Amino acid sequence: MARVTILVPRGAEADAVRRAQTTARVIGLPAGAACLNALPDFDERETVVAMGLCGSLWRLKTGAVAIYGRVVDGTQAIDLDSRLIDELTGALPRAVVVNAFTAKRVVTAVVARTALAQRYNADVVDMEGAHLAAALRARGVRFAMVRVVSDDASRDLPPMDDAIDANGRVQPVPIALAFARAPLAAIAFVRDVRSALGVLTETARAINLAAV
C-alpha cells in the first residue's frame, strides 16, 4: 500500500492512531452516521483505511484485531476489497477477517449482541462501518477497515446505549450515570478500552510500515 489515509473516530481512538507516528494522513471523524459529515476529499492514488475500536458479538476477545471482509447495517451488505484484505492480512498476521454489523447506538447487553450475531452472521459491531463503506464505494475509493475489539461478548457493558448523540459527540453525563449504575462493569470496560487502544496504536504502526 502507498499514500494511505486513515479515518478514525475523534478522541481517544484518533489519539491512539496518532501515537503510532504514522506517515499516513489521519482524519478524525465524529462517531456514528455523523462520520459522513467530515469526510475529506480523496484522489485515485489513495488507499483509505478506516480504523478504530469495535465490540465483539460472540467469538473475539478484547485486543483482537479485526479486518472487515463484509459490513452490514440491516439495509445493505458491502463486501470489501479482497486484494486489500490480503495485503492487510500479510501486514497483520494475527488479525482475523470478520463480518461486521453497524449499529445506530452502543450495544451494551449480551443478549442483544447474541441476537445481532445470529441475525446478521456478524462477528463484531461498530457505529460507522457501513456508513463509511457505502460512501467510499460511491466515490470509487479503494478502502479497507481494521478495528480492534475493546469489549468481548461475555458480559454486559454499563448501560450507556445513548452515549453518542446524533452529531457523533460523546455525552459525558449519560456515561457518568451509566458508570454509577454499574461500577464493576465500568471498571472492566475502562480497563479493556485502554488495552485495546494500545493495540490500536501498534496496528496503525504495522499498517504504516507495510505502506512504506
C-alpha positions in Angstrom: 0.0 0.0 0.0 1.1 3.6 -0.5 -0.4 7.1 0.1 -2.6 5.9 2.9 -5.4 8.0 4.6 -6.6 6.7 8.0 -10.2 7.5 9.0 -10.8 7.1 12.8 -13.3 8.3 15.3 -12.2 11.5 17.1 -11.0 11.5 20.6 -9.1 8.6 22.2 -9.2 6.4 19.1 -7.7 9.1 16.9 -5.1 9.9 19.6 -4.1 6.2 19.7 -3.6 6.2 15.9 -1.5 9.4 16.0 0.7 7.9 18.7 1.9 5.4 16.1 3.6 8.4 14.4 2.3 7.1 11.1 3.2 8.8 7.8 -0.5 8.4 6.7 -2.9 11.3 6.7 -5.1 10.8 9.8 -8.6 12.2 9.7 -10.7 12.3 12.9 -14.4 11.8 12.3 -17.5 12.1 14.5 -18.9 8.9 15.8 -21.9 7.1 14.2 -23.6 8.2 11.0 -22.3 11.7 11.5 -18.9 10.5 10.4 -20.1 11.2 6.8 -20.3 15.0 7.6 -16.5 15.2 7.9 -15.2 13.1 5.1 -12.3 14.7 3.2 -11.6 14.7 -0.5 -9.6 11.7 -1.9 -7.7 11.1 -5.1 -7.3 8.0 -7.2 -3.9 7.3 -5.7 -5.1 7.0 -2.1 -5.8 3.9 -0.1 -8.2 4.6 2.8 -8.1 2.5 5.9 -11.0 3.1 8.4 -9.7 2.2 11.9 -11.0 2.4 15.5 -12.4 0.1 18.2 -15.3 -2.3 17.9 -17.3 -4.6 20.1 -17.3 -8.4 19.8 -20.6 -10.1 19.1 -19.6 -13.6 20.0 -16.2 -15.1 19.4 -13.4 -12.4 19.5 -11.8 -11.3 22.8 -10.6 -7.9 23.9 -7.5 -6.9 21.9 -8.2 -9.0 18.8 -7.5 -7.2 15.5 -10.4 -7.5 13.0 -10.1 -6.9 9.3 -13.5 -6.4 7.8 -14.5 -8.7 5.0 -18.1 -7.6 4.9 -20.1 -5.0 6.7 -23.9 -4.8 7.0 -26.4 -2.5 8.7 -29.7 -4.1 8.2 -30.4 -2.4 4.9 -27.3 -3.2 2.9 -24.3 -5.6 2.9 -21.0 -4.5 1.4 -18.1 -6.8 0.6 -14.7 -5.2 0.9 -11.7 -5.3 -1.5 -10.3 -8.9 -1.3 -6.9 -7.8 -2.6 -6.5 -5.1 0.1 -7.7 -7.6 2.7 -4.9 -9.9 1.6 -2.4 -7.1 1.9 -3.6 -6.3 5.4 -3.5 -9.9 6.4 0.1 -10.0 5.4 0.9 -6.9 7.5 -1.3 -8.1 10.4 -0.7 -11.8 10.7 -2.6 -12.2 13.9 -5.7 -10.4 12.6 -9.0 -12.1 11.9 -11.1 -11.4 8.8 -14.7 -10.8 10.1 -18.2 -9.8 9.2 -19.3 -6.6 10.9 -22.6 -5.1 11.8 -23.1 -1.3 12.1 -25.5 -0.2 14.8 -27.2 3.1 15.5 -26.2 3.1 19.1 -23.8 1.4 21.6 -24.9 -2.2 22.0 -24.4 -3.0 25.7 -26.3 -6.1 26.6 -25.0 -9.7 25.9 -28.5 -10.8 24.8 -28.6 -8.0 22.2 -25.1 -8.9 20.9 -26.0 -12.5 20.6 -29.2 -11.7 18.6 -27.2 -9.4 16.2 -24.6 -12.1 15.7 -27.2 -14.7 14.8 -29.4 -12.4 12.6 -26.6 -10.9 10.6 -23.9 -13.6 10.8 -21.7 -10.9 12.3 -18.6 -11.1 14.5 -18.2 -7.5 15.6 -20.3 -4.3 15.9 -19.4 -0.7 15.4 -21.3 2.6 14.6 -19.5 3.8 11.4 -18.5 0.9 9.2 -21.5 0.6 6.9 -21.9 4.3 6.5 -18.2 4.8 5.5 -18.2 1.7 3.2 -21.2 3.0 1.3 -19.8 6.5 0.9 -16.3 5.4 -0.1 -17.6 2.8 -2.5 -19.8 5.5 -4.1 -16.8 7.7 -4.5 -14.7 4.9 -6.1 -12.2 5.0 -3.3 -10.0 1.9 -2.6 -10.6 1.2 1.1 -10.3 -1.3 3.9 -11.5 -1.4 7.5 -9.5 -2.6 10.5 -10.8 -2.4 14.1 -9.6 -3.6 17.5 -12.0 -5.3 19.9 -12.5 -3.2 23.0 -15.0 -5.4 24.7 -16.0 -9.1 24.3 -19.5 -10.5 24.4 -19.2 -12.4 27.7 -20.6 -9.6 29.9 -22.9 -6.6 29.8 -21.3 -3.2 29.4 -22.5 -0.3 31.6 -26.0 0.9 30.3 -24.6 3.6 28.1 -26.7 3.0 25.0 -27.2 6.7 24.5 -23.5 7.7 25.0 -23.3 9.1 21.4 -25.6 11.9 20.2 -26.9 12.4 16.7 -24.0 14.7 15.9 -21.5 11.9 16.8 -20.4 13.5 20.0 -19.7 11.6 23.2 -22.1 12.5 26.0 -20.3 12.7 29.4 -23.3 12.9 31.6 -25.1 9.7 30.4 -21.8 7.9 30.5 -21.2 9.0 34.1 -24.7 7.9 35.1 -24.2 4.6 33.4 -20.9 4.0 35.2 -22.5 4.9 38.5 -25.3 2.3 37.9 -22.8 -0.4 37.1 -19.4 0.4 38.7 -17.9 -3.0 38.3 -18.8 -3.2 34.7 -17.4 0.3 34.2 -14.1 -0.6 35.7 -13.8 -3.6 33.4 -14.9 -1.5 30.4 -12.3 1.2 31.0 -9.6 -1.4 31.6 -10.4 -3.2 28.3 -10.7 0.1 26.3 -7.2 1.2 27.5 -5.8 -2.1 26.5 -7.5 -2.0 23.1 -6.2 1.5 22.4 -2.7 0.2 22.9 -3.3 -2.5 20.3 -4.8 0.1 18.0 -1.6 2.1 18.1 0.5 -1.0 17.3 -1.9 -1.9 14.5 -1.6 1.6 12.9 2.2 1.3 13.2 2.2 -2.1 11.4 0.0 -0.7 8.6 2.3 2.3 8.2 5.3 0.0 7.9 3.6 -2.1 5.3 2.7 1.1 3.3 6.3 2.3 3.1 
